[in-house]
Amino acid sequence: MSDIADDADKRIFDAVTNAVEAASRAANKPKQYFTDCNWCGDPTEDGAQWCSPDCRNDAWRYHTTLKRNGIKHE
């Protein structure tokens, strides 16, 4: 029969194992490469998703506003 310390140890071990596996999966994902800005369509450098911080911020504000208002978007 296990005691509280054994149960806690198992839960901690399981949590760490899951976190390591998730990090490994994320590290093995190929990087997504973009040729055009996802907001304005201008060419981007080095495969970036947005051409500038302004476009990134505008896209973030737009999508969070849609989500906050319950509107589904792409």
HELIX and SHEET records of a PDB file:
HELIX    1   1 ILE A    4  ASN A   28  1                                  25    
HELIX    2   2 PRO A   53  ARG A   68  1                                  16    
END                                                                             
